């Protein structure tokens, strides 16, 4: 399990690797320390299965403006 960050918008930029997951008894976990930086990007979760088959899932990060 790999985790990447990709910028939003129309800019053409490559994904940036932010870490890999740790296999646990009931799934995967990932700890990412991003300090006070605000991200408005996409997190890409890349699952790697048998025969090195890769599936990617995109998660959009948005700032909560209600706080």
TILUM-294689 format. One line per field, with one value per residue (C-alpha): residue number from 1; x, y, z. Coordinates in nm, 2 decimals. Layout:
<atoms>
nr: (NUM, ...)
x: (X, ...)
y: (Y, ...)
z: (Z, ...)
</atoms>
This chain:
<atoms>
nr: (1, 2, 3, 4, 5, 6, 7, 8, 9, 10, 11, 12, 13, 14, 15, 16, 17, 18, 19, 20, 21, 22, 23, 24, 25, 26, 27, 28, 29, 30, 31, 32, 33, 34, 35, 36, 37, 38, 39, 40, 41, 42, 43, 44, 45, 46, 47, 48, 49, 50, 51, 52, 53, 54, 55, 56, 57, 58, 59, 60, 61, 62, 63, 64, 65, 66, 67)
x: (0.00, 0.15, 0.03, 0.09, -0.02, -0.12, -0.20, -0.55, -0.62, -0.49, -0.11, 0.07, 0.28, 0.39, 0.26, 0.47, 0.53, 0.44, 0.48, 0.38, 0.12, 0.18, -0.01, -0.20, -0.43, -0.75, -0.62, -0.37, -0.26, -0.06, 0.08, 0.15, 0.28, 0.21, 0.25, 0.05, 0.06, -0.29, -0.33, -0.60, -0.48, -0.57, -0.44, -0.39, -0.40, -0.23, -0.31, -0.06, -0.20, -0.08, 0.12, 0.21, -0.14, -0.21, -0.54, -0.55, -0.81, -0.83, -0.94, -1.00, -0.88, -1.07, -1.04, -1.33, -1.43, -1.69, -1.43)
y: (0.00, 0.33, 0.68, 0.98, 1.34, 1.51, 1.88, 1.99, 2.23, 2.25, 2.24, 1.94, 1.81, 1.46, 1.28, 1.31, 1.00, 1.05, 0.70, 0.34, 0.16, -0.08, -0.41, -0.47, -0.75, -0.59, -0.38, -0.11, 0.20, 0.51, 0.79, 1.12, 1.41, 1.72, 1.98, 2.30, 2.29, 2.30, 2.07, 2.12, 1.83, 1.47, 1.17, 0.87, 0.53, 0.27, -0.09, -0.34, -0.70, -1.02, -1.02, -0.65, -0.54, -0.18, -0.02, 0.35, 0.54, 0.92, 1.11, 1.49, 1.70, 2.02, 2.27, 2.29, 2.66, 2.62, 2.64)
z: (0.00, -0.11, -0.05, -0.29, -0.30, -0.62, -0.66, -0.78, -1.06, -1.41, -1.33, -1.47, -1.19, -1.09, -0.78, -0.47, -0.26, 0.10, 0.25, 0.25, 0.46, 0.74, 0.73, 1.05, 1.17, 1.04, 0.74, 0.67, 0.85, 0.75, 0.97, 0.80, 1.00, 0.80, 1.08, 1.03, 0.65, 0.48, 0.19, -0.08, -0.29, -0.36, -0.17, -0.39, -0.22, -0.43, -0.35, -0.49, -0.53, -0.66, -0.98, -0.90, -1.01, -0.90, -0.82, -0.73, -0.52, -0.51, -0.20, -0.24, 0.06, 0.13, 0.40, 0.65, 0.63, 0.91, 1.19)
</atoms>
